[in-house]
Amino acid sequence: PTFSNILETGFTLIRQYGRDSAPVMIRLLEKLTELTKKVRNKESLEAIEKQVSMIMNSCEKFFPENEDIQDARDWYRQARDSIKQENSSN
């Protein structure tokens, strides 16, 4: 299995089941942000970016509270910034 397969297996079901739970989705974004600092290749970073984007789409679609959406956006930005930083150092 590739990193992408492992990531998809580990995060997709949680993302789908927890899509309307701010604590679950924000924690996924937080953990993916941390994970960007551990991987060293472009394919892995692309897999993380895909998950981060899908999570953010769900947050904007299913979160009823603007404050929760803003918290998710903050983590989304941190994840994207970390991905860009890691991409530029590779």
C-alpha positions as CSV (number, residue, x, y, z in Angstrom):
1,P,0.0,0.0,0.0
2,T,1.1,3.5,-0.7
3,F,1.0,6.4,1.7
4,S,-2.0,7.8,-0.1
5,N,-3.9,4.5,0.4
6,I,-3.0,4.4,4.1
7,L,-4.1,8.0,4.5
8,E,-7.3,7.5,2.7
9,T,-8.1,4.4,4.7
10,G,-7.3,6.1,8.0
11,F,-9.1,9.4,7.4
12,T,-12.0,8.9,4.9
13,L,-14.4,7.0,7.1
14,I,-13.8,9.4,10.0
15,R,-14.3,12.4,7.7
16,Q,-17.5,11.0,6.3
17,Y,-19.0,9.9,9.6
18,G,-17.9,13.0,11.5
19,R,-18.7,15.5,8.7
20,D,-21.1,17.5,10.9
21,S,-19.0,17.4,14.1
22,A,-16.7,20.4,14.5
23,P,-14.4,18.8,17.1
24,V,-13.9,15.7,14.9
25,M,-13.2,17.6,11.7
26,I,-11.0,20.3,13.3
27,R,-9.0,17.5,14.9
28,L,-8.5,15.8,11.5
29,L,-7.2,19.1,10.1
30,E,-4.9,19.5,13.1
31,K,-3.5,16.0,12.7
32,L,-3.0,16.4,9.0
33,T,-1.2,19.7,9.5
34,E,1.2,17.9,11.9
35,L,1.6,15.1,9.4
36,T,2.8,17.5,6.7
37,K,6.0,18.0,8.8
38,K,6.7,14.3,8.9
39,V,6.5,13.4,5.2
40,R,9.2,14.3,2.6
41,N,7.9,13.6,-0.8
42,K,5.5,15.4,-3.1
43,E,3.1,12.5,-3.6
44,S,2.5,12.2,0.2
45,L,2.0,16.0,0.5
46,E,-0.5,15.8,-2.4
47,A,-2.4,13.0,-0.6
48,I,-2.6,15.2,2.5
49,E,-3.7,18.2,0.5
50,K,-6.5,16.1,-1.0
51,Q,-7.8,15.1,2.4
52,V,-7.5,18.6,3.8
53,S,-9.5,20.0,0.9
54,M,-12.3,17.4,1.3
55,I,-12.4,18.0,5.0
56,M,-12.7,21.8,4.5
57,N,-15.5,21.3,1.9
58,S,-17.4,19.2,4.4
59,C,-16.9,21.8,7.1
60,E,-18.3,24.6,5.0
61,K,-21.2,22.5,3.9
62,F,-22.3,20.9,7.2
63,F,-21.2,23.2,10.1
64,P,-24.1,25.3,11.3
65,E,-22.0,27.7,13.3
66,N,-19.8,30.4,11.7
67,E,-17.3,30.3,14.6
68,D,-16.8,26.6,13.9
69,I,-16.3,27.2,10.2
70,Q,-13.8,29.9,11.0
71,D,-11.8,27.6,13.3
72,A,-11.8,25.0,10.5
73,R,-10.6,27.6,8.0
74,D,-7.7,28.6,10.4
75,W,-6.5,25.0,10.5
76,Y,-7.1,24.6,6.8
77,R,-4.8,27.6,6.2
78,Q,-2.2,26.2,8.5
79,A,-2.3,22.9,6.7
80,R,-2.0,24.5,3.3
81,D,0.8,26.8,4.5
82,S,2.7,23.8,5.9
83,I,2.2,21.9,2.6
84,K,3.6,24.8,0.6
85,Q,6.5,25.1,3.0
86,E,7.4,21.4,2.8
87,N,7.0,21.5,-1.0
88,S,9.4,24.4,-1.4
89,S,12.0,22.7,0.8
90,N,11.9,19.4,-1.3
